[in-house]
Amino acid sequence: MTREQVKRKVREYIRQNNSVSYIELQRLLDELEYNYRGDLCIVSSKCERAIFWDGWNQDAIDLMNEIQDEGGIHKEPTQFLTYLLGGGGLSLPIVQSAVDLKQDCWIPVVFCPGPEKARNRDNG
């Protein structure tokens, strides 16, 4: 399967399921026989101590970033329970506040279809 075919399958899977955790995504990539495994962490562009997931290689991270940049998917925060029910998670404290993180923390997220919608920051 080509890289573009993998991207198309990932987009379709997220569109069909509406929200997909990294655990579910890894199961899909395993089914597609796409090698995502590596030793890199996926971190927030706003704070390197805010970690979304780990154990991926650069090509897999780039693949997901490309789909995001194309407007096909976006990340949304989710509850830890999403990952607990999915059978996994990271062994890091969960982010409580994005202000001045002093240690590595996990931000549980799911991938959702479509581009990220602008958020009204004045409501809160």
Secondary structure, DSSP 8 states (H G I E B T S, - for coil): --HHHHHHHHHHHHHHHS-EEHHHHHHHHHHTT---EEEEEEE-SS-TTEEEEEEE-HHHHHHHHHHHHTTSEEEEE--HHHHHHHT---SS-B-S--SS--S-EE--EEEEES------TT--
